[in-house]
Amino acid sequence: QVQLVESGGGLVQPGGSLRLSCAGSGSIFSIYVMGWYRQAPGKQREVVAFIGSSGYANYADSVKGRFTISRDNVKNMVYLQMDSLKPEDTAVYYCNARRDPMVYWGQGTQVTVSS
């Protein structure tokens, strides 16, 4: 069992930056593939980025070059550094831990990009 708690969301102007954090607890954190997903109003939840236990990361095309995912297996933390934010990045961002067949989600944190 893994518990995930996101933080760091908020309101930011276009072109600005935010850093999301996800604190994990309850299991051996390092064995999970960790990811960030987002869901905008009226749209399906989509993957933003994920990172394996070894640090290999992959990104959605829409955020490549702007977002960076990282993890700290000692602190049980996952981060999403978001730069050059655009209005279309507005969404609720969710932290995800996966080790098939187990999948865990956080409660989400709102990110709003607006002037």
VMD Tcl script that builds the backbone (N, CA, C; Angstrom):
set m [mol new atoms 345]
animate dup $m
set s [atomselect $m all]
$s set {name element resname resid chain x y z} {
  {N N GLN 1 A 0.842 -1.193 0.000}
  {CA C GLN 1 A 0.000 0.000 0.000}
  {C C GLN 1 A 0.882 1.249 0.000}
  {N N VAL 2 A 0.512 2.225 -0.824}
  {CA C VAL 2 A 1.257 3.482 -0.935}
  {C C VAL 2 A 0.287 4.636 -0.785}
  {N N GLN 3 A 0.646 5.585 0.023}
  {CA C GLN 3 A -0.124 6.823 0.144}
  {C C GLN 3 A 0.670 7.939 -0.522}
  {N N LEU 4 A -0.031 8.747 -1.316}
  {CA C LEU 4 A 0.609 9.819 -2.070}
  {C C LEU 4 A -0.076 11.139 -1.764}
  {N N VAL 5 A 0.713 12.170 -1.505}
  {CA C VAL 5 A 0.167 13.495 -1.226}
  {C C VAL 5 A 0.908 14.524 -2.074}
  {N N GLU 6 A 0.156 15.205 -2.943}
  {CA C GLU 6 A 0.743 16.223 -3.808}
  {C C GLU 6 A 0.686 17.587 -3.148}
  {N N SER 7 A 1.598 18.449 -3.559}
  {CA C SER 7 A 1.597 19.836 -3.117}
  {C C SER 7 A 2.314 20.678 -4.161}
  {N N GLY 8 A 2.152 21.990 -4.061}
  {CA C GLY 8 A 2.885 22.900 -4.918}
  {C C GLY 8 A 2.093 23.539 -6.034}
  {N N GLY 9 A 0.819 23.163 -6.168}
  {CA C GLY 9 A 0.008 23.779 -7.206}
  {C C GLY 9 A -0.342 25.217 -6.870}
  {N N GLY 10 A -0.942 25.903 -7.844}
  {CA C GLY 10 A -1.338 27.284 -7.617}
  {C C GLY 10 A -1.609 28.010 -8.912}
  {N N LEU 11 A -1.684 29.318 -8.801}
  {CA C LEU 11 A -1.934 30.188 -9.952}
  {C C LEU 11 A -0.619 30.810 -10.394}
  {N N VAL 12 A -0.341 30.739 -11.688}
  {CA C VAL 12 A 0.899 31.291 -12.224}
  {C C VAL 12 A 0.602 31.927 -13.576}
  {N N GLN 13 A 1.351 32.943 -13.918}
  {CA C GLN 13 A 1.176 33.599 -15.203}
  {C C GLN 13 A 1.831 32.790 -16.325}
  {N N PRO 14 A 1.345 32.944 -17.532}
  {CA C PRO 14 A 2.005 32.273 -18.671}
  {C C PRO 14 A 3.490 32.621 -18.727}
  {N N GLY 15 A 4.294 31.592 -18.988}
  {CA C GLY 15 A 5.732 31.761 -18.988}
  {C C GLY 15 A 6.387 31.530 -17.646}
  {N N GLY 16 A 5.582 31.392 -16.612}
  {CA C GLY 16 A 6.101 31.197 -15.272}
  {C C GLY 16 A 6.439 29.739 -14.977}
  {N N SER 17 A 6.829 29.501 -13.727}
  {CA C SER 17 A 7.261 28.176 -13.296}
  {C C SER 17 A 6.565 27.766 -12.004}
  {N N LEU 18 A 6.415 26.470 -11.849}
  {CA C LEU 18 A 5.934 25.874 -10.609}
  {C C LEU 18 A 6.674 24.562 -10.402}
  {N N ARG 19 A 6.800 24.172 -9.142}
  {CA C ARG 19 A 7.382 22.874 -8.825}
  {C C ARG 19 A 6.385 22.098 -7.981}
  {N N LEU 20 A 5.915 20.999 -8.525}
  {CA C LEU 20 A 5.023 20.117 -7.792}
  {C C LEU 20 A 5.833 19.074 -7.039}
  {N N SER 21 A 5.343 18.718 -5.861}
  {CA C SER 21 A 5.969 17.686 -5.059}
  {C C SER 21 A 4.946 16.608 -4.736}
  {N N CYS 22 A 5.438 15.393 -4.601}
  {CA C CYS 22 A 4.587 14.265 -4.223}
  {C C CYS 22 A 5.324 13.478 -3.153}
  {N N ALA 23 A 4.724 13.409 -1.984}
  {CA C ALA 23 A 5.303 12.663 -0.875}
  {C C ALA 23 A 4.661 11.290 -0.807}
  {N N GLY 24 A 5.493 10.260 -0.797}
  {CA C GLY 24 A 4.998 8.898 -0.736}
  {C C GLY 24 A 5.310 8.252 0.602}
  {N N SER 25 A 4.430 7.351 1.038}
  {CA C SER 25 A 4.657 6.647 2.293}
  {C C SER 25 A 3.959 5.305 2.250}
  {N N GLY 26 A 4.390 4.399 3.114}
  {CA C GLY 26 A 3.662 3.167 3.321}
  {C C GLY 26 A 4.220 1.934 2.655}
  {N N SER 27 A 5.204 2.088 1.794}
  {CA C SER 27 A 5.746 0.906 1.125}
  {C C SER 27 A 7.173 1.200 0.687}
  {N N ILE 28 A 7.770 0.266 0.003}
  {CA C ILE 28 A 9.123 0.471 -0.501}
  {C C ILE 28 A 9.025 1.341 -1.745}
  {N N PHE 29 A 9.197 2.608 -1.562}
  {CA C PHE 29 A 8.940 3.609 -2.602}
  {C C PHE 29 A 9.740 3.349 -3.868}
  {N N SER 30 A 10.980 2.927 -3.714}
  {CA C SER 30 A 11.889 2.860 -4.852}
  {C C SER 30 A 11.495 1.830 -5.897}
  {N N ILE 31 A 10.638 0.876 -5.554}
  {CA C ILE 31 A 10.296 -0.174 -6.513}
  {C C ILE 31 A 9.216 0.260 -7.490}
  {N N TYR 32 A 8.611 1.406 -7.253}
  {CA C TYR 32 A 7.497 1.851 -8.078}
  {C C TYR 32 A 7.956 2.763 -9.212}
  {N N VAL 33 A 7.287 2.623 -10.346}
  {CA C VAL 33 A 7.387 3.633 -11.398}
  {C C VAL 33 A 6.497 4.789 -10.957}
  {N N MET 34 A 7.054 5.982 -10.919}
  {CA C MET 34 A 6.313 7.149 -10.455}
  {C C MET 34 A 5.968 8.037 -11.639}
  {N N GLY 35 A 4.774 8.591 -11.596}
  {CA C GLY 35 A 4.344 9.422 -12.710}
  {C C GLY 35 A 3.515 10.607 -12.282}
  {N N TRP 36 A 3.420 11.551 -13.190}
  {CA C TRP 36 A 2.512 12.683 -13.037}
  {C C TRP 36 A 1.513 12.637 -14.182}
  {N N TYR 37 A 0.250 12.798 -13.829}
  {CA C TYR 37 A -0.831 12.867 -14.797}
  {C C TYR 37 A -1.565 14.177 -14.569}
  {N N ARG 38 A -2.375 14.558 -15.547}
  {CA C ARG 38 A -3.188 15.748 -15.368}
  {C C ARG 38 A -4.536 15.560 -16.046}
  {N N GLN 39 A -5.510 16.307 -15.521}
  {CA C GLN 39 A -6.853 16.260 -16.087}
  {C C GLN 39 A -7.420 17.662 -16.121}
  {N N ALA 40 A -7.671 18.132 -17.324}
  {CA C ALA 40 A -8.285 19.441 -17.518}
  {C C ALA 40 A -9.800 19.284 -17.551}
  {N N PRO 41 A -10.534 20.341 -17.269}
  {CA C PRO 41 A -12.010 20.258 -17.279}
  {C C PRO 41 A -12.523 19.758 -18.622}
  {N N GLY 42 A -13.387 18.747 -18.554}
  {CA C GLY 42 A -13.991 18.207 -19.765}
  {C C GLY 42 A -13.093 17.298 -20.576}
  {N N LYS 43 A -11.911 17.014 -20.060}
  {CA C LYS 43 A -10.972 16.152 -20.795}
  {C C LYS 43 A -10.604 14.926 -19.978}
  {N N GLN 44 A -10.071 13.930 -20.669}
  {CA C GLN 44 A -9.624 12.732 -19.980}
  {C C GLN 44 A -8.279 12.975 -19.291}
  {N N ARG 45 A -8.039 12.172 -18.286}
  {CA C ARG 45 A -6.750 12.245 -17.608}
  {C C ARG 45 A -5.660 11.762 -18.574}
  {N N GLU 46 A -4.551 12.471 -18.586}
  {CA C GLU 46 A -3.465 12.132 -19.497}
  {C C GLU 46 A -2.136 12.097 -18.745}
  {N N VAL 47 A -1.233 11.271 -19.256}
  {CA C VAL 47 A 0.086 11.188 -18.642}
  {C C VAL 47 A 0.892 12.416 -19.021}
  {N N VAL 48 A 1.629 12.932 -18.057}
  {CA C VAL 48 A 2.530 14.060 -18.283}
  {C C VAL 48 A 3.968 13.561 -18.374}
  {N N ALA 49 A 4.368 12.769 -17.390}
  {CA C ALA 49 A 5.731 12.244 -17.350}
  {C C ALA 49 A 5.760 11.078 -16.378}
  {N N PHE 50 A 6.741 10.188 -16.574}
  {CA C PHE 50 A 6.952 9.146 -15.588}
  {C C PHE 50 A 8.439 8.857 -15.485}
  {N N ILE 51 A 8.812 8.263 -14.356}
  {CA C ILE 51 A 10.224 7.998 -14.097}
  {C C ILE 51 A 10.348 6.644 -13.411}
  {N N GLY 52 A 11.264 5.842 -13.904}
  {CA C GLY 52 A 11.491 4.528 -13.332}
  {C C GLY 52 A 12.364 4.590 -12.097}
  {N N SER 53 A 12.520 3.440 -11.467}
  {CA C SER 53 A 13.301 3.396 -10.237}
  {C C SER 53 A 14.761 3.752 -10.470}
  {N N SER 54 A 15.245 3.533 -11.689}
  {CA C SER 54 A 16.639 3.841 -12.002}
  {C C SER 54 A 16.845 5.293 -12.406}
  {N N GLY 55 A 15.738 6.013 -12.602}
  {CA C GLY 55 A 15.826 7.406 -12.994}
  {C C GLY 55 A 15.515 7.682 -14.445}
  {N N TYR 56 A 15.248 6.622 -15.228}
  {CA C TYR 56 A 14.874 6.838 -16.629}
  {C C TYR 56 A 13.524 7.532 -16.682}
  {N N ALA 57 A 13.455 8.614 -17.463}
  {CA C ALA 57 A 12.238 9.419 -17.530}
  {C C ALA 57 A 11.699 9.505 -18.951}
  {N N ASN 58 A 10.405 9.678 -19.034}
  {CA C ASN 58 A 9.752 9.855 -20.325}
  {C C ASN 58 A 8.674 10.919 -20.174}
  {N N TYR 59 A 8.430 11.663 -21.274}
  {CA C TYR 59 A 7.544 12.817 -21.210}
  {C C TYR 59 A 6.531 12.805 -22.349}
  {N N ALA 60 A 5.380 13.383 -22.084}
  {CA C ALA 60 A 4.423 13.639 -23.149}
  {C C ALA 60 A 5.025 14.685 -24.092}
  {N N ASP 61 A 4.688 14.572 -25.357}
  {CA C ASP 61 A 5.236 15.516 -26.343}
  {C C ASP 61 A 4.910 16.963 -25.984}
  {N N SER 62 A 3.749 17.174 -25.395}
  {CA C SER 62 A 3.294 18.535 -25.104}
  {C C SER 62 A 4.121 19.235 -24.030}
  {N N VAL 63 A 4.898 18.477 -23.255}
  {CA C VAL 63 A 5.664 19.088 -22.159}
  {C C VAL 63 A 7.169 18.899 -22.319}
  {N N LYS 64 A 7.590 18.164 -23.327}
  {CA C LYS 64 A 9.025 17.939 -23.527}
  {C C LYS 64 A 9.770 19.264 -23.647}
  {N N GLY 65 A 10.885 19.337 -22.937}
  {CA C GLY 65 A 11.688 20.561 -22.974}
  {C C GLY 65 A 11.233 21.623 -21.992}
  {N N ARG 66 A 10.064 21.439 -21.401}
  {CA C ARG 66 A 9.540 22.432 -20.441}
  {C C ARG 66 A 9.410 21.866 -19.032}
  {N N PHE 67 A 9.073 20.586 -18.928}
  {CA C PHE 67 A 8.865 19.940 -17.630}
  {C C PHE 67 A 9.997 18.956 -17.362}
  {N N THR 68 A 10.318 18.802 -16.073}
  {CA C THR 68 A 11.330 17.834 -15.666}
  {C C THR 68 A 10.826 17.062 -14.463}
  {N N ILE 69 A 10.809 15.744 -14.584}
  {CA C ILE 69 A 10.421 14.889 -13.466}
  {C C ILE 69 A 11.681 14.355 -12.800}
  {N N SER 70 A 11.632 14.246 -11.473}
  {CA C SER 70 A 12.757 13.693 -10.729}
  {C C SER 70 A 12.221 12.987 -9.499}
  {N N ARG 71 A 13.074 12.174 -8.897}
  {CA C ARG 71 A 12.662 11.452 -7.697}
  {C C ARG 71 A 13.815 11.359 -6.727}
  {N N ASP 72 A 13.461 11.243 -5.455}
  {CA C ASP 72 A 14.429 11.045 -4.383}
  {C C ASP 72 A 13.939 9.846 -3.587}
  {N N ASN 73 A 14.558 8.689 -3.832}
  {CA C ASN 73 A 14.090 7.453 -3.203}
  {C C ASN 73 A 14.414 7.392 -1.710}
  {N N VAL 74 A 15.336 8.210 -1.248}
  {CA C VAL 74 A 15.641 8.254 0.186}
  {C C VAL 74 A 14.540 9.016 0.927}
  {N N LYS 75 A 14.112 10.116 0.332}
  {CA C LYS 75 A 13.073 10.941 0.956}
  {C C LYS 75 A 11.659 10.519 0.547}
  {N N ASN 76 A 11.535 9.533 -0.344}
  {CA C ASN 76 A 10.227 9.109 -0.839}
  {C C ASN 76 A 9.468 10.268 -1.487}
  {N N MET 77 A 10.168 10.985 -2.359}
  {CA C MET 77 A 9.579 12.155 -3.004}
  {C C MET 77 A 9.705 12.061 -4.520}
  {N N VAL 78 A 8.721 12.617 -5.183}
  {CA C VAL 78 A 8.770 12.797 -6.631}
  {C C VAL 78 A 8.432 14.257 -6.918}
  {N N TYR 79 A 9.111 14.824 -7.902}
  {CA C TYR 79 A 8.933 16.230 -8.209}
  {C C TYR 79 A 8.608 16.416 -9.693}
  {N N LEU 80 A 7.914 17.493 -9.974}
  {CA C LEU 80 A 7.691 17.894 -11.364}
  {C C LEU 80 A 7.984 19.378 -11.456}
  {N N GLN 81 A 9.115 19.703 -12.064}
  {CA C GLN 81 A 9.473 21.091 -12.309}
  {C C GLN 81 A 8.846 21.513 -13.628}
  {N N MET 82 A 8.014 22.541 -13.568}
  {CA C MET 82 A 7.283 22.992 -14.745}
  {C C MET 82 A 7.719 24.408 -15.088}
  {N N ASP 83 A 8.328 24.565 -16.240}
  {CA C ASP 83 A 8.792 25.864 -16.710}
  {C C ASP 83 A 8.050 26.251 -17.984}
  {N N SER 84 A 8.141 27.512 -18.316}
  {CA C SER 84 A 7.490 28.033 -19.534}
  {C C SER 84 A 6.037 27.588 -19.612}
  {N N LEU 85 A 5.337 27.758 -18.535}
  {CA C LEU 85 A 3.963 27.279 -18.464}
  {C C LEU 85 A 3.054 28.017 -19.431}
  {N N LYS 86 A 2.079 27.271 -19.948}
  {CA C LYS 86 A 1.116 27.791 -20.906}
  {C C LYS 86 A -0.288 27.644 -20.339}
  {N N PRO 87 A -1.231 28.441 -20.820}
  {CA C PRO 87 A -2.616 28.295 -20.346}
  {C C PRO 87 A -3.152 26.871 -20.530}
  {N N GLU 88 A -2.724 26.194 -21.575}
  {CA C GLU 88 A -3.207 24.834 -21.809}
  {C C GLU 88 A -2.627 23.819 -20.824}
  {N N ASP 89 A -1.701 24.235 -19.970}
  {CA C ASP 89 A -1.216 23.363 -18.903}
  {C C ASP 89 A -2.143 23.375 -17.688}
  {N N THR 90 A -3.148 24.232 -17.715}
  {CA C THR 90 A -4.098 24.301 -16.611}
  {C C THR 90 A -4.829 22.975 -16.454}
  {N N ALA 91 A -4.775 22.430 -15.236}
  {CA C ALA 91 A -5.376 21.124 -14.968}
  {C C ALA 91 A -5.171 20.780 -13.500}
  {N N VAL 92 A -5.830 19.719 -13.081}
  {CA C VAL 92 A -5.497 19.095 -11.801}
  {C C VAL 92 A -4.405 18.072 -12.081}
  {N N TYR 93 A -3.316 18.158 -11.337}
  {CA C TYR 93 A -2.174 17.272 -11.528}
  {C C TYR 93 A -2.176 16.203 -10.436}
  {N N TYR 94 A -2.014 14.957 -10.876}
  {CA C TYR 94 A -2.061 13.812 -9.973}
  {C C TYR 94 A -0.730 13.070 -9.981}
  {N N CYS 95 A -0.319 12.671 -8.805}
  {CA C CYS 95 A 0.846 11.802 -8.657}
  {C C CYS 95 A 0.375 10.345 -8.729}
  {N N ASN 96 A 1.199 9.500 -9.306}
  {CA C ASN 96 A 0.825 8.109 -9.540}
  {C C ASN 96 A 2.007 7.203 -9.212}
  {N N ALA 97 A 1.721 6.086 -8.551}
  {CA C ALA 97 A 2.736 5.068 -8.291}
  {C C ALA 97 A 2.237 3.753 -8.876}
  {N N ARG 98 A 3.100 3.105 -9.631}
  {CA C ARG 98 A 2.649 1.888 -10.317}
  {C C ARG 98 A 3.695 0.800 -10.226}
  {N N ARG 99 A 3.229 -0.375 -9.873}
  {CA C ARG 99 A 4.013 -1.603 -9.976}
  {C C ARG 99 A 2.985 -2.688 -10.240}
  {N N ASP 100 A 2.807 -2.981 -11.528}
  {CA C ASP 100 A 1.724 -3.851 -11.965}
  {C C ASP 100 A 1.614 -5.119 -11.111}
  {N N PRO 101 A 0.389 -5.436 -10.674}
  {CA C PRO 101 A -0.888 -4.801 -11.033}
  {C C PRO 101 A -1.322 -3.679 -10.103}
  {N N MET 102 A -0.457 -3.233 -9.206}
  {CA C MET 102 A -0.841 -2.222 -8.226}
  {C C MET 102 A -0.661 -0.816 -8.809}
  {N N VAL 103 A -1.669 0.017 -8.582}
  {CA C VAL 103 A -1.624 1.415 -9.007}
  {C C VAL 103 A -2.208 2.274 -7.893}
  {N N TYR 104 A -1.528 3.357 -7.565}
  {CA C TYR 104 A -1.977 4.252 -6.507}
  {C C TYR 104 A -1.992 5.683 -7.031}
  {N N TRP 105 A -2.942 6.475 -6.491}
  {CA C TRP 105 A -3.098 7.870 -6.919}
  {C C TRP 105 A -3.127 8.789 -5.704}
  {N N GLY 106 A -2.636 9.993 -5.910}
  {CA C GLY 106 A -2.817 11.037 -4.932}
  {C C GLY 106 A -4.151 11.736 -5.157}
  {N N GLN 107 A -4.419 12.738 -4.339}
  {CA C GLN 107 A -5.707 13.430 -4.401}
  {C C GLN 107 A -5.718 14.547 -5.435}
  {N N GLY 108 A -4.551 14.942 -5.926}
  {CA C GLY 108 A -4.452 15.959 -6.959}
  {C C GLY 108 A -4.178 17.351 -6.416}
  {N N THR 109 A -3.554 18.168 -7.262}
  {CA C THR 109 A -3.307 19.563 -6.918}
  {C C THR 109 A -3.583 20.417 -8.159}
  {N N GLN 110 A -4.276 21.525 -7.954}
  {CA C GLN 110 A -4.710 22.369 -9.067}
  {C C GLN 110 A -3.570 23.275 -9.531}
  {N N VAL 111 A -3.374 23.296 -10.836}
  {CA C VAL 111 A -2.445 24.236 -11.465}
  {C C VAL 111 A -3.243 25.084 -12.448}
  {N N THR 112 A -3.177 26.388 -12.273}
  {CA C THR 112 A -3.883 27.308 -13.152}
  {C C THR 112 A -2.885 28.286 -13.748}
  {N N VAL 113 A -2.849 28.324 -15.078}
  {CA C VAL 113 A -1.940 29.227 -15.784}
  {C C VAL 113 A -2.796 30.290 -16.460}
  {N N SER 114 A -2.705 31.493 -15.946}
  {CA C SER 114 A -3.571 32.560 -16.445}
  {C C SER 114 A -2.966 33.914 -16.116}
  {N N SER 115 A -3.227 34.866 -16.990}
  {CA C SER 115 A -2.775 36.233 -16.721}
  {C C SER 115 A -3.877 37.033 -16.046}
}
mol reanalyze $m
mol bondsrecalc $m
mol representation Tube
mol addrep $m
